């Protein structure tokens, strides 16, 4: 494949799991936080994202404005989830066990983007940035690039097709062998997920916001794609990554059979994708119901106001006719 042939010429190879004293111990969910693999870009990025967001909240509170606590919590959950997925034992074993990588994939492509979008950082930035930077942000929001990147058919195609491109090209093997490509894959999953979920949640003033029926439809349409890809991985005999996992299995006896691990990875993709998608569908549907209730209340208030004005105009007319008769 083109990617697989070009990348080795540009990047150093990934060391992979080592054998001997530094060999990885058997994977255990109980030991999820017992071993960390800290990356400087991840540590700096998550610290910066957390600090800037909390600074914006502090500026709002300092001038007496309110910011919903649940939005702050959602943002922190999204940042922490990204850090855990890339730096905890999930990140340590993500190139050793395909099933662990698939857990990481779902966290980065679904959970992290949803929680970051629920934090409404664009709205926070517009309320706290100085005048000139706020103008730059507004220009970016209304730019042609932003409109293209939030165009519903495009982001839907990117979201449902990018996993197929990742696993059925040289890109995935390159991510196993080269650290930079590995980190780029993490960023890619979060960016594509954000492009998909941000307009669907509709909390930030960005282009591409859809009506609630279309949001629900797009969410429902993603479910078969996750399921089909998961089932395909479960049933195929060709191993993802070529001989990468069999070679690791030969050097670390505790590793499961690569075919069995790939079957488990497909099941994780299928089951977690459908579960998270259904939860997101429920969130969207509840937003739709609340928006309909608010809209109905606004219509009722407008009709009541019109009725009150008509009644007042009628009373004034009656008094005028009475005064004229006298």
C-alpha positions in Angstrom: 0.0 0.0 0.0 1.2 3.6 -0.7 1.0 4.7 3.0 2.8 1.6 4.2 5.6 2.1 1.7 6.1 5.8 2.1 5.9 6.3 5.9 8.9 4.1 6.8 11.1 6.4 4.6 10.0 9.5 6.6 9.6 8.3 10.2 11.5 6.3 12.7 10.1 2.9 13.5 8.1 2.2 16.6 9.9 0.0 19.1 6.8 -2.1 19.9 6.5 -4.2 23.0 9.8 -5.3 24.5 10.7 -8.8 25.6 12.6 -9.5 28.8 12.7 -7.5 32.0 10.8 -4.6 30.4 8.2 -6.9 28.7 4.6 -5.9 29.3 2.8 -7.7 32.0 -0.6 -9.4 31.2 -3.3 -6.9 30.6 -5.8 -6.4 33.4 -8.7 -3.9 33.7 -8.1 -3.9 37.4 -4.6 -2.4 36.8 -5.9 0.3 34.5 -4.3 3.1 36.4 -1.2 1.3 37.6 1.0 2.1 34.6 1.2 5.3 32.6 2.9 6.2 29.4 3.1 10.0 29.4 3.5 11.9 26.2 4.7 15.5 26.3 2.3 16.7 23.5 -0.7 15.0 25.2 0.3 16.3 28.7 0.8 19.9 27.4 -2.3 19.8 25.2 -4.7 18.5 28.0 -3.2 20.9 30.5 -3.6 23.8 28.2 -7.2 22.9 27.2 -8.1 22.5 30.9 -6.4 25.7 32.0 -7.8 27.9 29.2 -11.4 26.7 29.8 -11.2 27.2 33.5 -9.7 30.6 33.0 -12.6 31.5 30.8 -15.1 30.4 33.4 -13.2 32.4 36.0 -13.4 35.5 33.9 -17.1 35.1 33.6 -17.6 34.6 37.3 -15.3 37.6 38.1 -17.6 39.9 36.2 -20.7 38.5 37.7 -21.9 36.3 34.9 -23.0 32.7 35.3 -21.7 29.6 33.4 -23.5 26.3 33.8 -21.5 23.9 36.1 -22.6 20.9 34.0 -20.8 22.4 30.9 -17.6 22.7 32.9 -17.9 19.2 34.1 -18.5 17.9 30.6 -15.5 19.6 29.3 -13.3 18.2 32.1 -14.7 14.7 31.5 -13.8 15.0 27.8 -10.2 16.1 28.5 -9.7 13.5 31.2 -11.1 10.8 29.0 -8.7 11.8 26.2 -5.8 11.7 28.7 -6.8 8.3 30.1 -7.3 6.8 26.6 -3.9 7.8 25.4 -1.7 7.8 28.6 -3.1 5.1 31.0 -2.7 1.3 30.4 -5.1 1.7 27.5 -2.5 3.8 25.8 0.3 1.4 26.9 -1.4 -1.6 25.4 -3.1 0.0 22.4 -0.5 -1.4 20.0 -0.2 -4.8 21.8 -3.9 -5.9 21.9 -6.3 -5.0 19.1 -9.2 -5.2 21.6 -7.6 -2.6 23.8 -7.0 -0.4 20.8 -10.7 -0.7 19.9 -11.7 0.5 23.4 -9.4 3.5 22.8 -10.9 4.0 19.4 -14.4 4.3 20.7 -13.4 6.6 23.6 -11.6 9.0 21.2 -14.1 8.9 18.4 -17.3 9.1 20.4 -17.0 9.8 24.1 -14.4 12.5 24.0 -16.0 14.6 21.1 -19.5 14.4 22.7 -18.3 15.6 26.1 -16.1 18.3 24.6 -19.1 19.6 22.5 -21.3 19.5 25.7 -18.8 21.9 27.2 -19.6 24.6 24.6 -16.1 26.0 24.4 -16.8 28.2 21.4 -19.7 30.0 23.3 -17.4 30.4 26.3 -14.6 31.9 24.1 -17.0 34.3 22.5 -18.1 35.5 25.9 -14.7 35.9 27.4 -12.2 36.8 24.6 -11.1 40.4 24.1 -12.7 42.3 21.2 -10.1 41.6 18.5 -9.6 37.8 19.1 -13.4 37.5 19.4 -13.6 39.1 15.9 -11.1 36.6 14.5 -13.1 33.7 16.0 -16.3 35.1 14.5 -14.6 35.4 11.1 -13.5 31.8 11.4 -17.0 30.6 12.4 -18.5 32.3 9.3 -15.7 31.4 6.9 -16.2 29.2 3.9 -13.8 26.6 5.4 -16.0 26.3 8.5 -19.1 25.8 6.3 -17.4 23.1 4.3 -16.1 21.3 7.4 -19.6 21.3 9.0 -21.5 20.3 5.8 -23.7 17.5 7.0 -23.2 15.0 4.1 -19.4 15.5 4.2 -19.0 15.0 8.0 -21.3 12.0 7.9 -19.2 10.4 5.1 -16.0 11.2 7.0 -17.3 9.7 10.2 -18.6 6.5 8.9 -15.9 5.8 6.2 -12.8 6.9 8.1 -12.7 3.7 10.2 -12.8 1.6 7.1 -10.0 3.6 5.6 -8.0 3.3 8.8 -8.3 -0.5 9.2 -8.2 -1.5 5.5 -5.2 0.5 4.3 -1.6 0.7 5.3 -2.5 3.5 7.7 -3.2 1.2 10.6 0.0 -0.8 10.2 1.9 2.4 9.9 0.4 3.6 13.2 1.6 0.5 14.9 5.2 1.0 13.7 5.7 4.7 13.9 5.0 6.9 17.0 4.1 10.0 15.1 1.6 8.3 12.9 0.2 6.7 16.1 -0.4 10.1 17.7 -1.8 11.5 14.4 -4.3 8.6 14.5 -5.5 9.7 18.0 -5.9 13.3 16.8 -7.7 12.1 13.7 -10.3 10.2 15.7 -11.1 13.1 17.9 -11.2 15.7 15.1 -13.5 13.6 12.9 -15.7 12.7 15.9 -15.9 16.4 16.8 -16.8 17.5 13.3 -19.7 15.0 13.4 -21.0 15.5 16.9 -20.5 19.3 17.4 -23.2 20.4 14.9 -25.6 17.6 16.1 -25.5 18.8 19.7 -26.0 22.4 18.5 -24.7 24.2 21.7 -22.1 26.3 20.0 -22.8 28.9 17.3 -21.1 27.1 14.5 -22.3 26.5 10.9 -23.9 23.2 10.0 -26.5 23.1 12.7 -29.4 21.0 11.6 -33.0 20.6 12.5 -33.7 18.1 15.2 -35.3 15.5 12.8 -32.2 15.6 10.7 -29.9 15.3 13.7 -31.8 12.2 14.9 -31.7 10.7 11.4 -28.0 11.2 11.1 -27.5 9.5 14.5 -29.6 6.6 13.6 -27.8 6.2 10.2 -24.5 5.7 11.9 -25.6 2.6 13.8 -25.6 0.2 10.9 -22.1 1.3 9.8 -20.6 0.6 13.2 -22.4 -2.8 13.4 -21.3 -3.8 9.9 -17.7 -2.9 10.5 -17.7 -4.7 13.8 -19.2 -7.9 12.3 -16.8 -7.7 9.4 -13.8 -7.7 11.8 -15.3 -10.5 13.8 -15.8 -12.8 10.9 -12.7 -12.1 8.7 -9.7 -14.4 8.8 -7.2 -11.8 7.6 -5.5 -10.1 10.6 -5.4 -6.4 10.9 -1.8 -5.2 11.0 -0.5 -8.2 9.1 2.1 -10.2 11.2 2.3 -7.5 13.9 0.1 -9.3 16.5 1.3 -12.8 15.7 4.9 -11.8 16.2 4.0 -10.2 19.6 2.1 -13.4 20.5 5.2 -15.4 19.8 7.3 -13.3 22.2 4.7 -12.9 25.0 2.9 -16.1 25.8 0.2 -14.4 27.8 -1.2 -12.7 24.8 -4.4 -14.2 23.4 -4.6 -15.7 20.0 -4.6 -12.8 17.5 -7.7 -14.1 15.7 -9.6 -14.4 19.0 -8.5 -10.9 20.0 -9.6 -9.5 16.7 -13.0 -11.2 17.1 -13.3 -9.5 20.5 -12.3 -6.1 19.0 -15.0 -6.4 16.4 -17.5 -7.2 19.2 -16.4 -4.1 21.2 -16.8 -1.9 18.1 -20.2 -3.3 17.3 -21.6 -3.3 20.9 -20.1 0.0 22.2 -20.9 1.8 19.0 -24.5 0.9 19.1 -24.7 1.5 22.9 -23.2 5.0 22.7 -25.2 5.8 19.6 -28.4 4.9 21.3 -27.5 7.0 24.3 -26.7 9.9 22.1 -30.0 9.3 20.3 -31.9 9.6 23.6 -30.0 12.8 24.4 -30.9 14.3 21.1 -34.5 13.2 21.4 -34.8 14.8 24.9 -33.3 18.0 23.5 -35.9 17.9 20.8 -38.7 17.5 23.2 -37.4 20.3 25.5 -37.0 22.6 22.5 -40.5 21.8 21.3 -41.9 22.6 24.8 -40.0 25.9 24.9 -41.2 26.8 21.4 -44.8 25.9 22.4 -44.5 28.1 25.5 -43.2 31.0 23.4 -46.1 30.6 20.9 -48.6 30.6 23.9 -47.0 33.7 25.3 -47.1 35.5 22.0 -50.8 34.5 21.4 -51.7 35.6 25.0 -49.9 38.9 24.3 -51.8 39.4 21.1 -55.1 38.5 22.7 -54.4 41.0 25.6 -53.6 43.7 23.1 -56.7 43.0 21.1 -58.8 43.0 24.3 -57.2 46.3 25.4 -57.8 47.8 21.9 -61.4 46.7 22.1 -61.9 48.3 25.5 -60.4 51.5 24.3 -62.7 51.5 21.3 -65.7 50.9 23.6 -64.7 53.8 25.8 -64.2 56.0 22.8 -67.6 55.2 21.5 -69.2 55.8 24.9 -67.5 59.1 25.2 -68.7 60.1 21.7 -72.3 59.2 22.5 -72.3 61.3 25.7 
